[in-house]
Amino acid sequence: MHERKIPLNLNCGLDLIGEVLYGKWKIRLLWFINEGHLRPSELQRKIPDASRRVLNIQLKELEEHELVTKKIYPVVPPKVEYSLTDFGKTLIPVISVLGYWGDENEDRLRRVILNRMGENN
């Protein structure tokens, strides 16, 4: 069983969001599932930098947090598809606004990120 190094803190909405969406690929997974990329292989192609194992772990966590559902079709080989729950769909406008903010501030964000990386190298 996984033991937390940092105690769980759920005192406000931001803590709750962090607990549910923490993970490098979760926001992208939600976005791509919303766009219709439902199969694990499709998601892997959309996020090639992520390992299949990490994607599966994060998809399982999204499922446990009731943001996505997993449907397994009884065929050989097994076919799996993910879809957003109604609850998961409520996050799409939020993700869209965050993406828009990132696009609008792309140059500045890229500069500060690269500057910070340069300081740490």
C-alpha positions as MATLAB code, in Angstrom:
seq = 'MHERKIPLNLNCGLDLIGEVLYGKWKIRLLWFINEGHLRPSELQRKIPDASRRVLNIQLKELEEHELVTKKIYPVVPPKVEYSLTDFGKTLIPVISVLGYWGDENEDRLRRVILNRMGENN';
ca = [
       0.000    0.000    0.000;
       1.161    3.506   -0.849;
       2.166    5.588    2.159;
       1.908    9.356    1.781;
       5.017   11.368    2.590;
       2.996   14.556    2.948;
      -0.203   14.447    5.000;
      -3.440   14.806    3.048;
      -4.710   18.385    3.259;
      -8.242   18.993    1.978;
      -9.036   22.303    3.638;
     -10.107   24.256    0.554;
     -11.108   23.902   -3.077;
      -7.547   24.393   -4.329;
      -6.333   21.533   -2.129;
      -9.102   19.316   -3.498;
      -8.331   20.221   -7.108;
      -4.639   19.594   -6.536;
      -5.352   16.166   -5.089;
      -7.582   15.184   -8.015;
      -5.562   16.711  -10.882;
      -2.027   16.274   -9.557;
      -0.110   14.295  -12.149;
       1.793   15.475  -15.180;
      -0.605   14.067  -17.763;
      -4.061   14.180  -16.129;
      -5.211   17.484  -17.615;
      -4.093   16.398  -21.081;
      -5.791   13.023  -20.671;
      -9.071   14.704  -19.776;
      -8.736   17.093  -22.730;
      -7.933   14.362  -25.255;
     -10.709   12.067  -23.994;
     -13.095   14.994  -24.408;
     -11.834   15.407  -27.996;
     -12.754   11.791  -28.736;
      -9.454    9.966  -28.228;
     -10.890    7.150  -26.162;
      -8.570    4.176  -26.536;
      -5.332    3.825  -24.554;
      -3.309    3.499  -27.766;
      -4.798    6.765  -29.085;
      -3.975    8.530  -25.835;
      -0.428    7.141  -25.972;
      -0.008    8.572  -29.485;
      -1.288   11.972  -28.303;
       1.131   11.961  -25.330;
       4.219   10.121  -26.624;
       6.482   11.408  -23.819;
       4.457    9.514  -21.210;
       5.017    5.823  -20.613;
       2.045    3.497  -21.005;
       2.418    2.544  -17.326;
       2.182    6.159  -16.114;
      -0.798    6.850  -18.381;
      -2.559    3.753  -17.034;
      -1.905    4.831  -13.435;
      -3.212    8.328  -14.073;
      -6.243    7.039  -15.981;
      -7.001    4.742  -13.027;
      -6.763    7.700  -10.630;
      -9.068    9.782  -12.852;
     -11.495    6.859  -12.796;
     -11.260    6.597   -8.983;
     -11.989   10.337   -8.754;
     -15.095    9.783  -10.910;
     -13.868   11.983  -13.764;
     -13.661    9.204  -16.373;
     -15.250    5.823  -16.874;
     -13.596    2.791  -18.398;
     -15.530    0.415  -20.632;
     -14.049   -2.981  -21.427;
     -15.556   -4.700  -24.463;
     -15.754   -8.534  -24.318;
     -13.694   -9.183  -27.443;
     -10.313  -10.764  -28.113;
      -8.021   -8.930  -27.821;
      -9.815   -6.824  -25.189;
     -10.919   -3.389  -26.307;
     -10.909   -0.600  -23.729;
     -12.379    2.883  -24.086;
     -12.466    5.803  -21.689;
     -15.079    8.524  -21.567;
     -15.689   11.548  -19.395;
     -18.351   11.321  -16.746;
     -20.787   14.199  -16.397;
     -18.637   15.303  -13.456;
     -15.495   15.123  -15.629;
     -17.163   17.213  -18.328;
     -17.519   20.058  -15.822;
     -13.713   20.401  -15.842;
     -13.421   20.993  -19.600;
     -14.318   24.719  -19.465;
     -11.761   25.172  -16.668;
      -9.062   23.367  -18.664;
      -9.998   25.431  -21.716;
      -9.517   28.700  -19.807;
      -6.153   27.502  -18.471;
      -5.065   26.542  -21.982;
      -6.153   29.924  -23.337;
      -4.184   31.686  -20.585;
      -1.126   29.580  -21.456;
      -1.489   30.416  -25.160;
      -1.901   34.134  -24.442;
       1.203   34.161  -22.237;
       3.238   31.603  -24.175;
       6.312   33.773  -24.841;
       6.574   34.997  -21.272;
       5.971   31.564  -19.757;
       8.496   29.920  -22.097;
      11.077   32.594  -21.194;
      10.655   32.274  -17.423;
      10.637   28.474  -17.570;
      13.785   28.360  -19.697;
      15.489   30.987  -17.501;
      14.714   28.952  -14.416;
      16.055   25.799  -16.036;
      19.231   27.671  -16.989;
      19.736   28.697  -13.386;
      19.471   25.089  -12.225;
      21.917   23.649  -14.780;
];
